[in-house]
C-alpha cells in the first residue's frame, strides 16, 4: 500500500517530507463498463507533532459512480528512541450517483429504476499508527457512518437499495535490510466490512540498489499480483501492477501509479 492515508489518517505526517501519490486502476479488463478507480493523496508534517493530509477517490462502475473527498489530521507522540505512535481523524464527503434511467430494462415499468440517484453523505474515519524507521502497524476505520444510497416506497413498504458500510483495516510492513543493496519488505493488509467475513492481502517486495522494487502479492481467493516500482529520481517513483484473477471472473486488472516525495 503506497498511499496509506487513503485508509488510515494517522499515517499523515509520519515523515517530515511532503508525499503525493496518484493511482489509476482498471479492473477486469475486457468487460464493458468495467470498474475504474482513480485516487489522489497527499500528506505531510505541518509542524512539531501535527500532520495533515488530503485525498480524493473516484470510483466508476457502469452506471454507478462515487467520489470521496477527505482531509486528514493526525497527532504524533514519540514513545521511545525507536517507536512513535500517531492517531488521526478523517472527515470528508461522499458523492454518490446512479444513472438508473440510462439502463435498458426487461420490465420497463420497474419503479426502482424510474429516476437517477444523486446523494451526498458526510463521512468520518479514524485510525492509529505505530511506526519506526523500518516497521509500522496500523488500525483504521475510514468511515464510521452507515447510510443507504436509495430508498423507495412501494405498497406501503420502504425499500432500500445499496448502503455505505463500516470497514475495518489492519495493516503492517517490515523492512529487512539484507545488505547495503537489498532490502526485503514483507507486508499484509487485513480488511472486513463489519459483520462480514475477513479478507487479506499478503505482499513481498525487494528494493534492489535503491532503484528497482519488484514484488508479488496474494489477495485471498481473488488474485495474484505482480508489481514493479522504479525510483526514477530522488523525488519521483513510477509503478505498475498486474492482477491475475483467481475467481470465476477470469479477467485481469491493471494499475499504474506515480509517487512524489518532496524534502
C-alpha positions as CSV (number, residue, x, y, z in Angstrom):
1,X,0.0,0.0,0.0
2,X,1.7,3.2,-1.2
3,X,-1.0,5.7,-0.3
4,X,-1.6,4.7,3.3
5,X,-3.5,7.8,4.3
6,X,-6.3,6.8,1.8
7,X,-7.3,4.3,4.5
8,X,-5.5,5.5,7.7
9,X,-5.4,9.2,8.6
10,X,-2.8,8.6,11.3
11,X,-0.2,8.0,8.6
12,X,-0.2,11.7,7.6
13,X,2.9,13.3,8.9
14,X,4.9,10.1,9.7
15,X,7.8,11.8,7.9
16,X,8.7,15.4,7.6
17,X,8.5,15.2,3.8
18,X,5.6,16.0,1.6
19,X,4.2,12.9,-0.1
20,X,1.9,13.0,-3.1
21,X,0.6,10.0,-5.0
22,X,-1.7,9.4,-8.0
23,X,-3.0,5.9,-8.8
24,X,-5.2,4.7,-11.7
25,X,-6.7,1.2,-11.7
26,X,-8.8,-0.6,-14.3
27,X,-10.4,-3.8,-13.0
28,X,-11.5,-6.8,-15.0
29,X,-10.2,-5.7,-18.4
30,X,-12.5,-6.8,-21.3
31,X,-15.8,-6.2,-19.6
32,X,-18.0,-3.3,-20.8
33,X,-18.1,-0.5,-18.2
34,X,-15.6,-2.4,-16.1
35,X,-14.8,-0.8,-12.7
36,X,-12.3,2.1,-12.8
37,X,-10.7,3.9,-9.8
38,X,-8.5,7.0,-9.7
39,X,-7.1,8.3,-6.4
40,X,-5.0,11.3,-5.4
41,X,-3.5,11.6,-2.0
42,X,-1.1,14.0,-0.3
43,X,0.2,14.2,3.3
44,X,3.0,15.7,5.4
45,X,4.0,17.2,8.7
46,X,2.7,20.7,9.5
47,X,4.9,21.4,12.5
48,X,6.0,19.8,15.7
49,X,3.7,16.8,16.3
50,X,0.8,17.6,13.9
51,X,0.4,16.0,10.5
52,X,-2.2,16.7,7.7
53,X,-3.4,15.1,4.5
54,X,-5.9,15.3,1.7
55,X,-7.3,12.6,-0.6
56,X,-9.8,12.1,-3.4
57,X,-11.0,8.7,-4.6
58,X,-13.2,8.4,-7.7
59,X,-14.9,5.1,-8.5
60,X,-16.8,4.3,-11.7
61,X,-18.7,1.0,-12.3
62,X,-21.1,1.1,-15.2
63,X,-24.0,3.5,-14.3
64,X,-22.7,3.9,-10.7
65,X,-20.1,6.4,-9.6
66,X,-18.9,7.6,-6.2
67,X,-16.3,10.2,-5.2
68,X,-14.9,10.6,-1.7
69,X,-13.1,13.8,-0.7
70,X,-11.4,13.6,2.7
71,X,-9.0,15.5,4.9
72,X,-6.7,14.0,7.5
73,X,-5.5,15.5,10.8
74,X,-3.0,13.5,12.9
75,X,-1.1,13.9,16.2
76,X,2.3,12.1,16.8
77,X,3.9,11.1,20.1
78,X,7.4,9.7,20.4
79,X,7.2,6.6,22.7
80,X,10.9,5.8,22.7
81,X,14.1,6.3,20.7
82,X,12.7,3.8,18.2
83,X,8.9,4.0,18.1
84,X,6.3,6.7,17.7
85,X,2.5,6.5,17.8
86,X,0.0,8.6,16.0
87,X,-3.7,9.0,16.0
88,X,-5.8,10.7,13.3
89,X,-9.2,11.5,12.1
90,X,-10.6,11.7,8.6
91,X,-13.6,14.0,8.0
92,X,-15.0,14.1,4.4
93,X,-17.8,13.9,2.0
94,X,-19.0,11.1,-0.3
95,X,-20.8,12.0,-3.6
96,X,-22.8,9.0,-5.0
97,X,-24.6,8.9,-8.4
98,X,-26.5,6.1,-10.0
99,X,-27.7,6.7,-13.6
100,X,-30.6,4.3,-13.4
101,X,-32.6,5.9,-16.2
102,X,-29.8,5.0,-18.7
103,X,-30.2,1.3,-18.3
104,X,-32.1,-1.0,-20.7
105,X,-34.8,-2.7,-18.6
106,X,-36.6,-6.0,-19.1
107,X,-39.5,-4.6,-17.1
108,X,-40.0,-1.0,-18.4
109,X,-42.3,0.0,-15.5
110,X,-40.0,-1.0,-12.7
111,X,-40.2,1.9,-10.2
112,X,-36.8,1.2,-8.7
113,X,-35.2,2.4,-12.0
114,X,-37.6,5.3,-12.6
115,X,-35.1,8.1,-11.6
116,X,-31.4,8.8,-11.2
117,X,-29.9,8.9,-7.8
118,X,-27.7,11.8,-6.6
119,X,-26.8,11.6,-2.9
120,X,-24.2,13.3,-0.7
121,X,-23.0,11.8,2.7
122,X,-20.8,13.2,5.5
123,X,-18.0,10.7,6.4
124,X,-15.8,10.5,9.4
125,X,-13.0,7.9,10.0
126,X,-10.2,7.4,12.4
127,X,-7.0,5.4,12.9
128,X,-3.9,4.7,14.9
129,X,-0.4,4.1,13.6
130,X,2.6,2.7,15.4
131,X,5.9,3.1,13.5
132,X,9.7,3.2,13.5
133,X,12.3,3.6,10.7
134,X,11.7,0.1,9.4
135,X,8.3,-1.0,10.7
136,X,4.7,0.0,11.0
137,X,1.4,-1.3,12.3
138,X,-1.9,0.5,11.7
139,X,-5.6,0.1,12.5
140,X,-8.2,2.2,10.9
141,X,-11.9,2.6,10.1
142,X,-12.1,5.0,7.2
143,X,-15.8,5.8,7.8
144,X,-17.9,5.1,10.9
145,X,-21.2,6.3,9.4
146,X,-23.6,3.8,7.7
147,X,-26.0,5.2,5.1
148,X,-28.5,4.0,2.4
149,X,-27.9,5.2,-1.1
150,X,-31.5,5.0,-2.3
151,X,-34.9,4.3,-0.8
152,X,-38.3,3.8,-2.5
153,X,-41.8,3.4,-1.1
154,X,-43.8,0.6,-2.8
155,X,-47.1,-0.8,-1.5
156,X,-46.6,0.9,1.8
157,X,-43.2,-0.6,2.2
158,X,-39.9,1.3,2.1
159,X,-37.3,-0.5,0.0
160,X,-33.6,0.4,0.4
161,X,-31.0,-0.1,-2.3
162,X,-27.3,-0.1,-1.6
163,X,-25.6,1.1,1.5
164,X,-22.4,2.6,2.9
165,X,-21.0,0.1,5.4
166,X,-18.2,0.4,8.0
167,X,-14.9,-1.2,7.1
168,X,-12.0,-2.1,9.4
169,X,-8.4,-2.3,8.2
170,X,-5.3,-3.7,9.9
171,X,-2.1,-3.2,8.0
172,X,1.6,-3.7,8.7
173,X,5.0,-3.7,6.9
174,X,8.6,-4.5,7.9
175,X,11.8,-3.5,6.1
176,X,14.6,-6.1,6.5
177,X,18.0,-4.9,5.2
178,X,19.9,-7.9,3.9
179,X,22.9,-5.7,2.8
180,X,23.5,-2.2,1.5
181,X,21.9,-3.1,-1.8
182,X,19.0,-5.3,-0.9
183,X,16.0,-4.6,1.4
184,X,13.1,-7.1,1.8
185,X,9.7,-5.6,2.5
186,X,7.0,-8.1,3.6
187,X,3.6,-6.6,4.4
188,X,0.0,-7.5,4.9
189,X,-3.4,-5.9,4.9
190,X,-6.5,-7.4,6.6
191,X,-9.8,-5.9,5.9
192,X,-13.5,-6.5,6.5
193,X,-16.9,-4.9,6.3
194,X,-18.0,-5.1,9.9
195,X,-20.2,-8.2,10.5
196,X,-18.8,-9.7,7.3
197,X,-16.0,-12.3,6.6
198,X,-12.4,-11.2,6.7
199,X,-10.2,-10.8,3.7
200,X,-6.5,-10.2,3.5
201,X,-3.6,-9.3,1.2
202,X,0.0,-10.5,1.7
203,X,2.8,-8.9,-0.1
204,X,6.6,-9.2,-0.6
205,X,8.7,-6.7,-2.4
206,X,12.5,-6.3,-2.6
207,X,14.3,-3.0,-3.1
208,X,17.4,-3.5,-5.3
209,X,20.2,-0.9,-5.2
210,X,17.7,1.8,-4.2
211,X,16.4,1.8,-7.8
212,X,14.1,-1.1,-8.6
213,X,11.5,-2.7,-6.4
214,X,9.8,-5.8,-7.8
215,X,7.1,-7.5,-5.8
216,X,4.4,-10.1,-5.6
217,X,1.0,-10.1,-3.8
218,X,-1.7,-12.5,-3.0
219,X,-5.3,-11.4,-2.3
220,X,-7.3,-14.1,-0.6
221,X,-9.4,-16.1,-3.1
222,X,-9.2,-13.2,-5.5
223,X,-6.0,-12.5,-7.3
224,X,-2.2,-12.9,-7.5
225,X,-0.4,-9.7,-8.5
226,X,3.0,-8.7,-9.8
227,X,4.3,-5.2,-9.5
228,X,7.4,-3.2,-10.3
229,X,8.4,0.2,-8.7
230,X,11.1,2.3,-10.3
231,X,12.9,5.1,-8.5
232,X,13.1,7.5,-11.4
233,X,14.6,10.4,-9.5
234,X,15.3,11.3,-5.9
235,X,11.7,12.6,-5.6
236,X,9.7,10.5,-8.1
237,X,8.8,6.8,-8.3
238,X,6.8,5.1,-11.0
239,X,4.9,1.9,-10.6
240,X,2.9,-0.7,-12.4
241,X,0.9,-3.7,-11.2
242,X,-0.9,-6.6,-13.0
243,X,-3.5,-8.8,-11.3
244,X,-4.2,-12.3,-12.4
245,X,-7.7,-13.1,-11.2
246,X,-8.3,-16.4,-9.4
247,X,-12.1,-16.1,-9.2
248,X,-14.6,-17.1,-11.9
249,X,-14.4,-13.6,-13.4
250,X,-11.1,-14.6,-15.1
251,X,-10.3,-11.1,-16.2
252,X,-7.0,-9.3,-15.4
253,X,-6.7,-5.9,-13.7
254,X,-4.1,-3.2,-14.3
255,X,-2.8,-0.5,-12.0
256,X,-0.4,2.4,-12.7
257,X,0.9,4.9,-10.2
258,X,3.3,7.8,-9.7
259,X,4.6,8.8,-6.3
260,X,6.4,12.0,-5.2
261,X,8.4,12.6,-2.0
262,X,9.4,16.3,-1.6
263,X,12.1,17.0,1.0
